[in-house]
């Protein structure tokens, strides 16, 4: 892809004193166990991927899987031990400190799990902070911050201190702060993990609404597979520093690449994740029912209608052209059948 | 046996105590042994032994080596002193241009450096002092004496007290609002009306130089230590010793280097105030969560912005405690440095105490404490201040403080000018109330003291005599009866049981240093007084703390009381006890107890408060009574934190014991006080101070190690 905003080529991050030397000796064949015996911890192991403009890549993994480390390599909060990282074609690792600061000031925004707000600043000052750091005049930065406050729905609370806000509200501040400089690339490190379930759902919806409007290039870290399915354009599943699978939610659910990934997908309600396109068959000249469904519909939404038919249903695209068919039995099979040994 | 298996440590302790006591009984008191009242090096006594090491002759009374170790470190103070002299008077002579006599002069490098620092400090102090009080020195610093004497107008006029009072009130208002404003105004008016204006302003000018400099140096060194492990490792031992070093002891070497006067006082104050500032800065910066740092970096901070916009403000809680400490140290040094000729309230206080004029001392002490509390509150308010971005302010609202201050200056100046016509007899009360012309309550207090003496003399005396003969003397005798070897075994053993071999070596080394110094007996007396004070303080503190902690209001009240008491300079505590008990050991001990009870109480309350509420509920649901809950749940969990309080209590007690030498005790403090008036006392003062510091560090090490183990055991962070 030529429009890749973030591009990683075999990125390694290994913690420990002789990390660099050991990596060279391993010759690209890194085994976490042998490294650990020698006192090194493998954070990220040979990660290569691209994120294109406006895409949301969700990196999902359990704690210790290296997902946060990967994010920190790409935001260069830590330096990768080896590999290449390009941000809009610019070699990230070759940047000097000044260029890096310039990049962060204009292109990157980041949201943190524990919110990481500055306790001595009010909501408004926190949001205006990146702007003031950049050297924007106080009045302009405050006005801009006020817009952000409205964007995340915190109007009326702009003069509160972080300690006076609930977790969800604090994270809204964190989101507003990361967006204040209007970055192209948005990093979110488990932003909703510290929130309770109801608030989390609300924030996810809010987040989707924002993304709909802003169309940022996003790397989103989470340990919650459902969250990943709900938000992602594509999901990267990590384990022990290795990206086990990187694909669209539907393809991961339908074709888990490894046993590890499969464990996550087993419990997933497919009808909520898959769209008609994922299960349709090629159009043949059989007898179709009158019902037509769009190929982008989530199965759950149209299942009842399809199941009330006896014959196959036509699947159409936006131009009303028939691109495939779905037989009601396929729906039943997808939802109930063969979860354990599907495909 | 079951018991021993269950508590292996208990067995170790019993064994240690058995060894200790058998050593005590096995080693007899030598017949020639007596507590030496004078200083060995000044006594020409044929019974003394001598040895010469590094060219220094050391004289001492020799005993059986098990009873008292020979002072093998006796050469150290003399050597330090000679080295200081050499550095100051002979080492590296350099040429420099002396502008006053218009020719080159030769001076040793160190002397030249210290003289430069001295003149810089003097300039700063004089500058602020003359803004407040008026004078010509600042103008002289930029021109010459000739210039000043030929132009009588060339001087700083000084501010009338009305303007300073108004200024303080307006500043208070700007920082925090009405409450602080009224308090600030009242303090200033009080100082003026009671005729303490001049010494107060002298003290204030001293503090306005010392506190910001200490803050700046402490903060930057703290930042450096945060950034570089190497700096931290180099600083750490010095910081540790300085934490437990009595402030007194620093006076002596500083006097050798910088002479006497306000400038030397500022330098000493900095030496004492910087270490806690460094430690707290470091603590605060270390405590900033990594995500906040990352957030700062991702916001595009450069290193400078990251430090000053993110790290330091986020760590401000600890840094503010540091500022608070700096201010406290400054005020307590403002008094102590009167010994080396710093002017101001401390000087008056010392003079009054010397003349046993309790009333005057009380007034001076009260002024110092009031200013201390005021500055403390102002610095806190300043750090917590916020900006209002959306207030649509009119011109008047925006600049009202400035306008009011301008008005105050104008009115004050007019009043002072008018006053010069009104009060013809020479004192312009609207400009400055002279020292002996204010309202004085000294007579009242002195009469009160007399009354107390007359009324309670018998009771107090009986109590006093009883305490001294029945408690203090036997306790002291017991401490002195310990053979040095037995004491060392006890210390090393305790170190081993608590912290293993490493701890044993550390505390053993510290104790050995004291044992090999010429002042072991004195150190024992210091320890005995400190022990007595600490035990009493802990009992009082834990009881008061526990009782207060039962109720939210009493808790807050008690913490506020602790805050205020902590702001009093340590010297001030001597005033009321001298009022009641005169010049005796009892006075010192009571001052020690009062002073050291502050941390004991505070840490008890904080410790009990830190017990998680969930445990309270769990205990209540298991059906415990209130007392059971206290003893089974709260105390065991709060104990580590309370032990940290014990640590502070010991340090406070040691400080007070040393300061008590001013009343007259026979411990290390007495020698430190003597070293002050001794021309060659620099080395001695320093080594004596180190001895006191080491006593503190032994306990510090033991307690800290124990607390860490215990916390790990209980799983509290």
Interface residues (C-beta under 8 A of the other chain):
Chain A: X72 X75 X77 X97 X101 X102 X104 X105 X106 X108 X109 X110 X112 X113 X114 X115 X116 X117 X118 X119 X120 X121 X122 X124 X129 X130 X133 X134 X138 X142 X159 X174 X177 X178 X181 X187
Chain B: X289 X291 X292 X294 X295 X297 X298 X299 X300 X301 X302 X305 X309 X310 X313 X314 X316 X386 X388 X389 X390
